[in-house]
Amino acid sequence: MFQRNFVQCIRFILTKYSILHFTNYHNSHSDHRYNSLAGMSFIHLNILTTMQLQTIAQLDQLIGETYQECIEACSTCALACDACSSACLREQNLEMLRKCIELNQDCSRMCSLAADYMTRNRPWTDQVCLLCADICQACAEECEKHASMYEHCRQCAQACRQCEEACRQMFTA
């Protein structure tokens, strides 16, 4: 889901940028042969748009093939950890849930960072994902201690296990 939203955002920005500049120029000038992108002709605008679409297709392919499942698992886990942390803070026995809350916050941040690194295909992505898997494992173990009492802990533990598995599978494939 995160990957699709990211690509849609990039696609929207690239498309809007070209159309917006063309429309602004077109509305303010009587000579319709050029647009505002440094006086580029319609032919050049079409080439630029084609290049943008090719870049987007390459981005779709790169992210989709390499990291898509893991990005989605990390994004889901981050949301589950945030929800669990917030729900734990509303429970009666905060002292019992202190470690759970702390691990939820750590895990959420780590999952978000891992998804960001994968989305941008950054160096050290492998190391970040391995650390993410370790933190997800610790968070899942802690949430499982409370899963019989709290539904939010059960759901969080499940999301953490799925994220841990997705992160580790990237290195066993």
C-alpha positions, 0 to 999 in steps of 0.5 A: 500500500505504501509503495503504491501511494508513493508511486502515485504521488511521484506520478501526480507530481511529475504530471502536474508539474508539466501540465501546470507549467504548460497551462500557466503559459498557455493562458497568458501567451497568445503564441501556443507553440511553446510552453513555460518549460524554458520555451520548450516546444510541444514536441519537447514536452511530449518527449519530457512526458514520455521520459517521466513515464519511463522513469515512473515505470522504472521506479515501479519495477525497481520498488515492486520487484525488490521491496514491495512486500517488505515495504507493505509489511513494515508500513502495516507493522508501524501502524499496528505498533502505534495503535497498540502503544496508544491503546496500552496507554489507556489501559489500567495497568500501565506499569505492566505494559511499560516495556510493551509501549517502549518496544511499540514505539521503537518498532514503529520508528524502525519499521518506518525507517526501513520502509523509507530506506527501501523506498529510496533504495538507500545504502545500508538498506540490508542492515536497516532491514535486519535490525528492523527484523530483530526489533520486530521479533522483540516487540512481538515477543513482548506483545504476545505476553499480553495477547490473551488480555488485550486484542491490540497486543495480539494484532500488534504481535501478528503484524510484527511477526509478519514484518519480521518474516518479510524482512528476513526473507529478503536475505534468504531469497 
